[in-house]
Amino acid sequence: MTALKQQAKSMLPNMPDDVFDSWLLPIIKDHNDWPYSNIRSPHPSLQWSQYFGLFTLSNISNCLWHRMTLTFDMGCLDPISNETIDTLIQKHVHNLDRTGRFNVRNSKMRFFGFVEFIQRTSSIPAPIIGINTDNGLSILDGNHRLAALTYLGRRGSVQCDTWIGHSPA
């Protein structure tokens, strides 16, 4: 695993360890693989492309990162992230799966686990990770947490630790 982590980390020199360890390392461990040979490699599968959203590995490699606290009012996310959050709520609360696109292991259990955690602590258990776009923040990691906040009507009121990547100017 150490070799895979080092290979991946070498392609993401600007990414803070906290972002890498909480977002990408669990994916690498789950797959026991880092399928990219260089930062210009295409996504090897639909599943790997879903981890990166609309971004290439090169886009993410070039990002500069900063940490801040956000309340995630309803207007701060890009439309795709808002749609993802709505779809998670529809799927897990109303048993409606319009897309079939979420194949996250234990998705429903994770969603309701975050609902319970937020109800109990009025906080989220880990930072949200996203990249700024012209259309708002695109969420890379944290859709289930934000879906739970939204379901509980708490978006805009709970302070969320957040890592934000942005393209260098």
N, C-alpha and C positions, 0 to 999 in steps of 0.2 A: 504493500500500500504506500509506503514511503516514496518509492520511485514514481508512482503515479501522481502523488501529491506534488512532488518536486517538479515533475514534467508540466503539470497544469499550472502550478505557481509561477514557473519560469515564463509562461506565456501571458501572465497577468501581473506585470511588475508594479503597476500602480494600485492594485487592489489591496486594501488593508487586510491583515490576517483575520480580523473579526468577520469581515464580509465573506472572505473565502471559506473560513472554517464553519460558518453558520449556514451558508447557502450551497456552495459547490462541493465541499468535502463530503457531506452526507450523500449527495448524488453519486459521486465517484465511488464511495464505499458501497452503496446500494448496487451499483452496476459492476463493481470491481473493474472499472475501466475508465480511461480518459482517451476517447477515440480521436483526438486531434493531434496531427503531427506538427502543425505550425498554426500561427494565428490566422492564416488565410484559408485554412481547411474549411470546406463546407460542412454543415451539420450532417452527421452520418446517418441520421434517422429522424423521423417525425418527433419521436419522444425527446431526443436531444434538442431539437429546434424549439420545442415547447418550453424547455428550461430557460431558453434565452429570449423568448418572445420574438419580437421583430428584429432583434439585434444579432449581428454576426459576432463571432469571437473577436475579430479585429476591433469592432466598435467598442466592445466591453474592455478589451485590453487597453485601449486608448483613454478610457474614462479616468477622470480625476474624481476623487471621492471626498465627501465631507459628511459629518454626522450632525444631525440636528433633531429637534423635537417638533413634531407636527401633530395636529389634531385631525387631519384628514377630513376637512369639511367636504361636502358633496362635490365641490367644483375643482378640487385640486388634482384629480386623477385623469389620465387620458381615457377616451371613450372605451377602448378595449379593456382596460383594467376595470372600469365600472361595469362593463358587460360581464366580465369574468366573475365579479363579486355577485352580481344579480343571478347569474347562472348557478353559482354554488348554493345560494339561498334557495332558489327554485328547486334544485335537485335534492338538497338535503332536508329542507323543511316541508316542501310541497310534493316531493317525489316526482317532479317533472324534469325529465332529462331531454331537453330540446336538441342538444348538440352531440352528446356522447363523447365530448372531447376531453373530459377529465378522467384520466386513468391513474390518478394519484392514489397510491396505496393508503388504505384506511382513511379515505377522504371524509366520509361521514363522521367517523369516530373523531377525527381531528377537529372538524368543524364544531361538533357539540362539546368536545373537550375545551376548545377555546371559548365557546359561549359560557360554559361553567366557570372557567378561570376568570373571565372578564366580570361576570356577575359577582364572584367572590372577592376579587382584588381591585376592581376598577382600573385594571392595567392590562397590558398585553405581555406575554412571557418572553418575547425576543424581538429584536429590532426588525422593522420592515426594511426591505432592500428594493430600491427602484432606480430608474434612470430618467432624468429630465428629458422631455421632448417638447416640441413646439405645441403639442396638444395637451400637455400636463404630464404628471409623473406616471411612468409605466412601471408597474410592479413586477419584479423578478421573483421575489420571495416574500410572502406575507398575505397572499390572497385569502387564505382561510381565516387568518386573524382579522383582516379587514371585513370579510363577509360576516363574521361573528359580531364585530362592532356594529355593522350596518343593521343586521338582523335585530340587535338589541336597541337600535335607535341611539347609539352612543357615538357615532361618527360626529366629529366636531366638538366633542366634550372630553374625550380621553386623550391624554398626552402620550404620544407614541415615539419611542426612540427610533430613529430612521437613518439609514445610510442612503445617500443620494449620489449617484454617479452623473457626471456631465462631461460632454465633449470639451476638450481644451479649446480655448478661443483662438 
